[in-house]
Amino acid sequence: MPIKILVIDDSPLVLAMASDALIAAGFDVFTATNGIEANSFIFSTNNRPDLIILDIMMPLLDGNKKAKILKEKDFSKDIPILFISSKEESELIQMVAESGADGYIRKPFTPQGIVSSVKKVLKM
């Protein structure tokens, strides 16, 4: 069964680049432009992701708050979360620690970099 990854970012370019890299690596990829839209995948029995890549700075609900909410709910607390952001590394390390996320990917990223980060978190 293919591994499902949900990429949540308000940038169509980031969604396209991340999706292309992950699909080429053999993953099933779903995308959402904000944390609210993402709920239809996260709380779905058929499309529940095996990993979430989550932008921090987004409208409606920022990624840091979204990660905290997901890590508090029984249904989603075990889904690994990778932040994706252009924030400073020290700030990202702090946000990962505070939210319970599993790591981060810095923008701009390379196709190899995003695939490598995903495989590391999924222990592949």
C-alpha positions in Angstrom: 0.0 0.0 0.0 1.5 3.4 -1.0 2.5 5.8 1.7 0.2 8.8 1.7 1.6 12.3 2.3 -0.5 15.4 2.8 1.2 18.7 1.9 -0.4 21.8 3.4 0.9 25.1 2.0 -0.8 28.3 0.7 1.7 28.6 -2.1 0.6 26.8 -5.3 4.3 26.7 -6.4 5.4 25.0 -3.2 2.6 22.5 -3.5 3.5 21.7 -7.1 7.2 21.4 -6.3 6.7 19.2 -3.3 4.1 17.1 -5.0 6.2 16.5 -8.1 9.2 15.4 -6.0 7.2 13.1 -3.7 5.2 11.5 -6.5 8.4 10.9 -8.4 9.7 9.1 -5.3 6.6 6.8 -5.3 4.4 8.4 -2.6 0.7 9.2 -2.9 0.4 12.9 -2.4 -2.6 15.0 -1.4 -2.6 18.8 -1.1 -4.5 21.4 0.8 -4.0 25.2 0.8 -4.8 25.7 4.5 -5.3 23.8 7.8 -9.0 23.9 7.6 -9.2 22.3 4.1 -6.7 19.7 5.2 -9.2 18.3 7.8 -11.1 16.5 5.0 -7.9 14.3 4.5 -6.7 14.1 8.1 -10.0 12.9 9.5 -10.9 10.7 6.5 -10.7 6.9 7.0 -9.7 6.4 3.3 -7.2 9.2 2.8 -5.7 9.6 6.3 -2.1 10.6 5.7 0.9 8.7 6.9 2.8 12.0 7.1 1.9 15.7 7.0 4.2 18.4 5.6 2.9 21.6 7.0 3.7 25.2 6.2 3.9 27.5 9.2 2.8 30.9 7.9 -0.7 30.4 6.4 -4.1 32.2 6.5 -7.0 31.0 8.7 -4.9 28.8 11.0 -1.1 28.9 11.2 0.9 25.7 10.9 2.3 25.8 14.5 -1.3 26.0 16.0 -2.5 23.3 13.5 0.4 21.0 14.6 -0.4 21.5 18.3 -4.1 20.7 17.7 -3.3 17.5 15.7 -0.8 16.3 18.3 -3.5 16.7 21.0 -6.2 14.6 19.2 -6.2 10.8 19.7 -7.0 10.3 16.0 -4.1 12.3 14.7 -1.4 12.4 17.4 0.6 9.6 15.8 0.8 11.2 12.3 4.3 12.5 11.8 4.5 16.2 11.0 7.3 18.0 9.1 7.1 21.8 9.1 8.1 23.5 5.9 9.2 27.1 6.2 11.7 29.8 5.4 12.0 30.8 9.0 15.4 30.8 10.7 16.6 27.4 11.8 16.7 28.3 15.5 13.1 29.4 15.4 12.1 26.2 13.6 13.9 24.0 16.2 11.9 25.8 18.9 8.6 25.5 17.1 9.2 21.7 16.5 9.9 21.3 20.3 6.8 23.3 21.3 4.3 21.8 18.9 5.3 18.1 19.0 6.2 18.1 15.3 8.7 15.6 14.1 11.1 17.9 12.2 11.3 20.6 9.5 12.3 21.3 5.9 13.7 24.7 5.1 12.5 26.7 2.1 13.8 26.8 -0.6 14.1 23.0 -0.7 15.4 20.6 -3.4 13.5 17.6 -4.6 16.1 15.3 -3.1 16.0 17.2 0.2 12.3 16.9 0.7 12.3 13.2 -0.2 15.3 12.6 2.1 13.5 14.4 5.0 10.3 12.4 4.5 12.2 9.1 4.3 14.1 9.9 7.5 11.0 10.7 9.5 9.2 7.5 8.1 12.4 5.5 8.9 12.7 4.3 5.3 
